Amino acid sequence: MDRPIVYTSEQGRSVDFLFAQRATMIGLAKLSQAAFGGNTVVRGLPVTPNSPAALNVLVGIGEIYSMTAVDATTWGSLPADTTDMILKQGLNMAAQTISTPAPTTSGFSIAYLIEAQYQDQDTTTAVLPFFNSANPQIPLNGQGGSGAPLPTERQGVCVIQAKAGTAATTGTQVTPTVDSGWTALAVVTVANGQSTVTSGNISVPAGVPQVTSLLQMMQTGSPGYAVDTSTTANQIALSLTPALTAYTDGQEITFKAANNNTGPCTINAGGGSVNLVGVAGALQGGEIVAGSQYTALYSASLGELVLNSQTGGAEQINPATKPLHAMQLGQATGRLINVQTFAASGTYTPTAGMTSVVIKVQGGGGAGAGITIPSSGNASLGSPGGSGAYGEGRFLAAAIGASQAVTIGAAGIAAAGSAGGNGGTSSVGTLISAPGGVGGSMLNNTVPPNVNSNGSASSAPVGANIFACVGGSQGYSLAQSATFMYGGAGSSSLLGPATGIVPLNTGGTSASNLGCGGSGTAGGSGSGVLAGGFGSKGYVEIWEYS
């Protein structure tokens, strides 16, 4: 900081005193600029209703900091300095009352913009004594003996004014734009017929450069943290305090997002609009979630802000290159991404990202056979139904194509006095199929002891390149004597057991689990014409892998 040099016995000069003050002012201004930056900022200056309430507002104590010429005009005996710009402090030492009258037209309202500006003001005039070379004992009254008063102080002042908009129908009034060289503090809206201004009539426009103390700024993190004010997705707008004018390499900026992103994103924190990216590149959508907080670092080599921490949304990572690295989703091939099940015929449409599938197919179960009435002392036996075949196969996406028809094998039909119907074939297109189980056969009016078994297994699955199993045929109906007999249990499938045996002279029981055969029947003396049990329908399950 510059200082004047004064020597012993030197005759004093006015410029020595003025130079010392100017140098002190410049030193403090440069220190303030280092702390607050070079943009205009305000501290305090709250706009509140008057007390008692009236059609005016109070602008409270505070300061405005603004870049201004050192001295726009001559200062005492020092010449003007309009070349050097410094950050000057303008004071508002006492609350000011600003008038905001209501419009006179019914149904109209008007908006007042309360704005502030730094000004140098020469004040406190007085008639000063000056040295009289002609008669040193008697000073001159005023400069050159003119008797004219001169200002004795150059004050840095915060000037405040209300700029009136144009009165218009309430709801359509427009706030006036801020004047050049001025800074907006608040907007006061007043309607016709209103006699007082309340807090509800006062609003603070977005972007008022309000600065707190350095300690408060450190506590709140305002130099590096701001809330996004953008109303447009994928465009983040931040106003830091003090305002930022350029980005520097490694600079950290934290923000609270206002919108979800749907793709690539930009951010403007005061240094211009730049891309906001993840560590792996441009954002894809879902990384930014409204209401969540994010921190980004500026990379001078990229010319971009790079996300490095967040409290919501998907987080990008670089591709894994070592065993202990986290993988990107695209690297996680072979993982299970979905399972689609079909209990009824339909269409299989692959899930996005599917590269291969494992298809599990169960054929429908056959029905048990019915019986006719036997002669006295004889028995009629209907054998149980067989289960459907089961198969599993793996197929690549190219073989699946855009879609595949899925057919669910029907359950075998049972009817009184008839053989059991076969189960239907389940299939997925022509890729894989599992035939249905074989229906039971009838053995009527036979002499006990005797057995009627279902000795026919289903056909083998087609296309099952992982696992294949033909449908079972192990069930049988038994007549030990004319009074001791039962209908056999249907064959079980790989998806569950079949129902149990059926008592004498009782109709068959339908299969309960998918792909199983229905039970058989057994009738002796007193029996009627009976039906076997229905089989159970088939099933398809498709496991999708990336």
Number of C-alpha atoms within 10 A of each C-alpha: 10 12 13 12 7 11 7 5 6 7 7 10 10 10 15 15 12 16 16 16 15 17 15 15 18 20 15 17 21 19 14 17 18 11 11 22 20 20 15 24 22 24 16 16 25 15 24 21 21 19 10 6 12 16 17 22 27 18 24 17 17 17 25 28 27 26 19 19 17 20 19 14 13 10 16 15 12 15 12 14 14 12 11 12 17 23 26 27 25 22 20 20 13 12 15 18 17 17 14 23 20 22 19 12 13 12 14 20 25 26 26 24 26 25 19 24 22 24 18 20 12 14 12 12 12 13 16 17 15 15 16 15 10 9 9 10 9 12 17 19 17 17 17 13 15 10 14 13 14 16 14 14 13 14 15 19 20 22 18 21 18 20 18 20 17 14 23 18 14 16 11 11 17 17 18 16 11 15 13 7 11 17 22 24 26 22 22 26 25 26 26 18 14 13 14 19 24 18 12 10 15 19 15 15 11 11 14 16 19 17 23 17 10 14 9 11 16 12 9 13 16 21 20 22 22 21 18 22 17 16 11 12 18 22 23 26 22 24 23 23 22 22 24 20 13 9 21 12 14 13 13 19 23 23 23 22 25 23 20 19 22 15 14 18 20 19 21 19 24 15 13 13 14 19 21 24 23 22 14 14 15 16 24 16 16 14 22 28 21 15 16 16 21 21 18 21 21 20 16 13 7 11 14 21 27 23 24 16 15 19 14 16 17 14 18 20 16 13 14 12 9 8 7 7 11 13 15 14 12 9 12 10 13 13 13 14 14 15 14 14 13 17 15 15 18 13 14 18 13 20 14 10 13 19 18 20 23 19 26 26 34 35 38 37 46 42 42 47 39 35 32 24 20 21 16 12 14 20 33 35 34 39 38 44 52 43 45 46 34 32 27 24 20 20 17 14 18 9 12 18 10 10 14 18 13 22 24 25 32 24 31 35 26 31 20 18 19 21 26 35 27 31 35 28 27 32 30 26 15 11 16 21 31 36 30 40 40 33 35 40 27 26 22 21 19 19 17 19 14 17 19 26 23 27 18 17 21 27 17 19 28 19 21 22 14 12 13 19 19 22 34 26 27 19 27 27 29 26 25 14 15 19 15 16 26 24 37 34 31 42 34 28 29 17 14 14 19 28 22 17 22 22 16 22 23 19 27 35 29 27 33 18 20 26 41 42 48 43 41 47 38 37 33 28 17 10 19 17 18 26 29 41 35 34 44 34 31 38 28 27 17 21 17 26 20 20
